[in-house]
Amino acid sequence: MKQSKFGFTLIETIVVIAVIGLTLPVLIGTIFILIRQQTKIIRLSQVKREGDYVINLMENTIRNRAVTIYKLPVLDDANIVCKGEIVGSSWSNPYFLDEDKQFFSYKLNGITVASDSANPADLTSSKTIVSNFSISCLRNSIYSPALIILSFDICYSGGCTLTRPEELASMHYQTRIKLRNY
């Protein structure tokens, strides 16, 4: 029997199909893992970008502009907080008075952090969820400046309650701010 120069035998064809059958699932699994990791990196970078923006904006504004802290946006000495207390206290929405006698504050507006001032605006997007937002005041002595403690958790929208660690993208932020003008 005469063999063709350009044809494949049955054994060669079966070997090629077996090699493809073994390497293709490994290749697809690797690509799937890389796509999942890239999704987690994108989610974490979104959470970090928004969390860093909020903490830096609030920290710089409070540190550089706040003169007095009030419970309510009313110029009354009875509303001043963290003036004479030495122990810490916490409020849901303290108001800061700046040098121009204008009030500003930050609050949790549903799932976003919002600026409550002359130009109110949300500081986070709908892609993230903010929770456990708190602003508190602490003084070690009457002669020391007030220390504002700012804390919140931020996570990727839809990923806050997931139990799989590869899908979870959340961060905790906390900072202490010494008021310069207090």
Buried (B, 14 or more C-beta within 10 A) or exposed (E): EEEEEEEEEEEEEEEEEEEEEEEEEEEEEEEEEEEEEEBBEEBBEBBBEBBEEBBEBBBEBBBEBBBBBBBBBEEEEEBBBBBEEEEEBEBEBBBBBBEEEEBBBBBBBEBBBBBBBEEEEEBBEEEBBBEEBEBBBBBEEEEEBBBBBBBBBBBBBEBBEBEEEEBBBBBEBEBEBEBEEB
